[in-house]
């Protein structure tokens, strides 16, 4: 879809029931040490390097960027799987770095996780009942009737019925779309407050992608869930999120409400992402799309100044290649990490 065509897109409205801040991320840095042949320090991979944002109860946000930009490292840190190198992630005012083992178990019961590959995410030796029952057992739901009731409710909410037909089945007996619905049901089974969805439709057929996104949107609204949607594809976020955060080389380069960003992108990298968005209209097949030259920078030795400047046609010599920009407010609540908007 061409950039100007986004003006015609019907976007999801911002929900009126969005509440107070649920999660706060401040100057988050996640670096991974490199070692030379197992001996000696050889630098750090700066996967996440100074990321800050808030997500409110009932809000859906999208973190968008190409492969290798740091989305997955950010997601795993939010899930409590990586310890921050610096900065802080707090949930309901509690810093994750202060949580002990018991505290992390409580936190992970509050955060559901929808994986990218549903088949790989489901244990092949467990039937659907056992897959959905396991998190309930781990988190101390001892009453079997209660577990059964919650499993039935979860399956009904993800539109897998009649329930009795699915309970004894194994993952390989289901289609890709049905497998992803099971993954979503498992993420919802503990009644979380936050869902982290990592490319939840990228492994699915095009015919079911919007269906799964609408399902997630419906669950978000009915349960007043906060959702972090991780994706590389800007063409899907218009169905789902209130705000978009664009990530490049470990940093957030643009933050805005979804309609504002899709209709009037500001950062040169966001323009590039929109230009790379697939277009199903055959009439646009011959339209030339200008994309930035070169490759994303190494996160071991990122370029000085703005990390996008080696690929940016609008880079200003002596500024963009010398000093890293701050977040500038290009429009109300539209922040751009670019010297063009100083």
C-alpha positions in Angstrom: 0.0 0.0 0.0 1.4 3.4 -0.9 1.9 6.0 1.7 -1.0 8.3 0.4 -3.4 5.3 0.5 -3.1 5.1 4.3 -5.3 8.3 4.4 -8.2 6.1 3.3 -7.8 3.4 5.9 -10.5 3.0 8.5 -8.6 2.8 11.8 -9.6 1.4 15.1 -10.8 4.2 17.4 -8.9 4.9 20.6 -10.6 3.2 23.5 -12.4 5.3 26.0 -11.7 2.8 28.8 -7.9 3.2 28.6 -6.8 3.7 32.2 -3.7 4.7 34.2 -0.2 3.5 33.5 0.3 -0.2 33.9 3.9 -0.5 32.7 6.6 2.1 32.6 9.9 1.6 30.8 12.7 4.2 31.4 16.0 4.5 29.6 16.1 0.7 29.1 19.3 -0.8 27.9 19.9 -4.5 27.1 23.4 -5.3 26.0 24.9 -8.7 25.4 28.6 -9.3 25.9 30.6 -10.8 23.0 33.6 -13.0 23.9 36.5 -13.8 21.5 36.7 -17.6 21.2 35.3 -17.9 24.7 38.1 -15.8 26.2 38.2 -12.1 26.7 35.7 -9.2 26.1 35.1 -8.4 22.4 32.4 -5.7 22.8 28.7 -5.6 23.4 25.7 -6.1 21.2 23.5 -3.0 22.1 20.2 -4.7 21.3 18.1 -2.1 23.3 19.8 1.2 23.9 17.9 3.8 25.8 14.2 3.0 25.2 11.4 4.7 27.2 7.7 4.5 27.0 4.5 3.8 29.1 1.6 1.5 28.4 -1.7 2.1 30.1 -4.3 -0.4 31.2 -6.6 -1.3 28.3 -4.3 0.2 25.6 -2.8 -1.6 22.6 0.6 -0.4 21.3 2.7 -1.7 18.4 6.5 -1.8 18.4 7.4 -1.9 14.7 10.8 -2.4 13.0 12.8 -4.6 10.7 14.6 -7.8 11.8 17.5 -7.1 14.1 16.3 -3.8 15.4 15.9 -5.0 19.0 12.2 -5.8 19.1 12.7 -9.4 20.4 15.2 -8.3 23.1 12.8 -5.6 24.3 10.0 -8.2 24.4 12.0 -10.8 26.3 13.1 -8.1 28.8 9.4 -7.1 29.3 8.6 -10.8 29.9 11.3 -11.0 32.6 13.5 -13.4 30.5 16.4 -10.9 30.2 17.8 -8.7 33.0 18.3 -5.0 31.9 21.9 -3.8 31.6 20.6 -0.4 32.6 17.4 1.5 33.0 14.2 0.1 34.5 11.0 -1.8 33.7 8.2 -1.4 36.3 4.8 -3.1 36.4 2.1 -1.4 38.5 4.8 0.6 40.2 7.0 -2.3 41.1 10.5 -2.6 39.4 11.1 -6.0 37.9 14.7 -5.9 39.0 13.5 -6.0 42.6 11.4 -9.1 42.2 12.7 -12.4 43.7 11.8 -15.8 42.3 8.3 -15.7 43.8 7.7 -12.2 42.7 8.7 -13.1 39.1 6.3 -16.0 39.2 3.5 -13.6 40.2 4.5 -11.2 37.5 4.5 -13.8 34.7 1.0 -14.8 35.8 0.0 -11.2 35.0 1.6 -11.2 31.5 0.4 -13.5 28.7 2.7 -14.3 25.8 1.5 -15.1 22.3 4.4 -16.6 20.3 5.2 -16.1 16.6 5.2 -19.8 15.6 2.2 -21.6 17.1 3.3 -25.1 16.2 6.7 -24.7 17.9 5.0 -23.0 20.9 2.8 -26.0 21.7 4.2 -29.3 23.2 3.5 -32.0 20.6 3.1 -34.7 23.3 0.3 -32.9 25.2 -3.3 -32.7 24.2 -5.2 -29.4 24.2 -6.7 -29.9 27.7 -3.3 -30.6 29.2 -1.7 -27.6 27.4 -4.3 -25.3 28.9 -4.3 -27.0 32.3 -0.6 -26.7 32.9 -0.4 -23.0 33.7 -3.3 -23.4 36.0 -1.6 -26.2 37.9 1.7 -24.3 38.1 -0.1 -21.3 39.5 -1.9 -23.2 42.2 -5.4 -23.8 40.9 -6.0 -27.1 42.6 -9.7 -27.6 42.0 -10.2 -29.7 38.9 -13.7 -28.4 38.2 -12.5 -24.9 38.3 -9.7 -25.7 35.9 -12.1 -27.4 33.6 -14.4 -24.4 33.7 -11.6 -22.0 32.9 -10.3 -24.1 30.1 -13.8 -24.3 28.5 -14.2 -20.5 28.9 -10.8 -19.8 27.3 -11.6 -22.1 24.3 -15.0 -20.5 23.8 -13.5 -17.0 23.9 -11.1 -17.9 21.1 -14.0 -19.3 19.0 -13.0 -23.0 19.2 -16.2 -24.9 19.6 -17.6 -27.3 20.3 -15.1 -27.5 23.1 -15.4 -31.3 23.5 -14.0 -31.8 20.0 -10.8 -29.9 20.8 -9.9 -31.0 24.3 -8.5 -34.4 23.3 -6.8 -33.3 20.1 -3.0 -32.8 19.8 -1.4 -29.7 18.1 -0.6 -31.5 14.9 -4.3 -32.3 14.4 -5.1 -28.6 14.1 -4.7 -26.0 11.4 -2.2 -23.1 11.8 -5.0 -20.7 12.7 -6.5 -23.1 15.3 -3.0 -23.6 16.8 -2.6 -19.9 17.2 -6.0 -19.7 18.9 -4.8 -22.3 21.4 -1.7 -20.2 22.0 -4.0 -17.2 22.7 -6.2 -19.2 24.9 -3.2 -20.3 27.0 -2.0 -16.7 27.2 -5.5 -15.7 28.5 -6.1 -18.6 30.9 -4.7 -16.8 34.0 -6.6 -13.6 33.3 -3.6 -11.4 32.7 -3.5 -7.7 32.6 -0.9 -7.5 29.8 -0.5 -9.5 26.6 2.8 -9.5 24.7 2.2 -10.7 21.1 5.3 -11.4 19.2 4.6 -11.3 15.4 1.3 -13.3 16.1 0.2 -13.5 12.5 3.4 -13.7 10.5 3.4 -17.5 10.3 -0.3 -17.7 9.3 -2.0 -17.7 5.9 -3.1 -14.2 4.7 -6.7 -15.3 4.9 -6.6 -15.8 8.6 -4.3 -12.9 9.7 -7.0 -10.2 10.1 -9.3 -12.8 11.8 -6.6 -13.5 14.5 -6.0 -9.7 14.9 -9.7 -9.1 15.3 -9.9 -11.9 17.9 -7.0 -10.3 19.9 -8.7 -6.9 19.6 -12.0 -8.3 20.8 -10.3 -9.9 23.8 -8.4 -6.7 24.6 -11.6 -4.7 24.7 -13.7 -7.3 26.6 -11.1 -7.9 29.3 -9.6 -4.3 29.3 -6.2 -5.7 28.5 -3.1 -3.9 27.7 -1.4 -5.4 24.6 2.2 -5.0 23.2 2.1 -6.0 19.6 5.6 -6.7 18.1 5.7 -6.7 14.3 7.8 -5.7 11.3 4.7 -5.1 9.2 3.0 -1.7 9.3 0.1 -3.0 7.2 -1.4 -4.9 10.1 -1.1 -2.3 12.9 -4.0 -0.2 11.7 -6.3 -3.1 12.6 -5.1 -3.2 16.1 -3.1 -0.5 18.0 -3.8 2.9 19.5 -0.2 4.0 19.3 2.9 3.0 17.3 6.5 3.0 18.4 9.0 2.7 15.5 12.3 1.0 16.4 15.6 1.2 14.6 19.0 -0.1 15.7 18.0 -0.5 19.4 16.2 2.9 19.7 12.7 4.2 19.3 12.8 6.8 16.5 9.1 7.8 16.3 6.2 7.5 18.7 2.6 8.6 17.8 -1.0 7.7 17.8 -1.7 5.2 15.0 -3.8 7.5 12.7 -1.3 10.3 13.0 1.7 8.1 12.2 0.1 6.3 9.2 -1.3 9.5 7.7 1.7 11.7 8.3 4.9 9.9 9.1 7.8 12.1 10.1 11.0 10.1 10.6 12.8 9.1 7.3 12.9 5.5 8.5 9.2 5.4 9.0 8.7 6.6 5.4 11.0 3.7 4.4 8.9 1.1 6.4 5.7 2.4 4.8 7.3 2.3 1.3 8.2 -1.4 1.9 4.7 -2.4 2.9 3.3 -4.9 0.6 0.5 -3.8 -1.7 -2.2 -6.3 -2.9 -3.4 -3.9 -5.6 -1.9 -5.1 -9.0 -2.3 -1.6 -10.4 0.5 -0.4 -8.2 2.9 -3.2 -9.2 5.0 -1.0 -11.4 5.1 2.0 -9.1 8.7 2.8 -8.0 9.2 2.8 -4.3 12.1 4.7 -3.0 13.8 2.8 -0.1 17.0 3.8 1.7 20.3 2.3 0.5 22.5 0.1 2.6 21.9 -2.2 5.5 21.0 -1.7 9.2 24.1 -0.9 11.3 26.0 -3.3 13.5 24.7 -3.1 17.0 28.2 -3.9 18.2 29.6 -0.7 16.7 26.6 1.6 15.9 27.4 4.8 14.0 28.1 7.9 15.9 25.2 10.5 16.0 21.9 9.4 14.6 22.0 5.7 13.8 20.0 6.1 10.6 22.1 8.9 9.1 24.3 6.6 6.9 21.2 5.5 5.0 19.3 8.8 5.2 18.9 11.1 2.2 18.1 14.0 4.4 21.1 13.7 6.8 22.8 16.9 7.7 26.6 16.7 7.7 28.2 18.0 10.9 25.1 17.3 12.9 23.4 14.0 12.2 26.7 12.2 12.0 28.1 13.8 15.1 25.4 14.1 17.8 22.5 11.8 18.6 19.2 13.6 18.4 16.6 13.8 21.2 12.9 13.2 21.0 11.3 16.3 19.4 7.6 17.0 19.4 6.8 17.4 15.7 3.1 17.6 16.5 1.0 17.2 19.7 2.0 13.8 21.2 4.0 12.9 18.1 7.6 12.5 19.1 10.4 12.1 16.5 14.0 11.2 17.2 15.4 13.3 14.4 17.2 16.6 14.0 14.8 17.7 11.2 12.3 18.5 13.9 14.5 20.5 16.3 
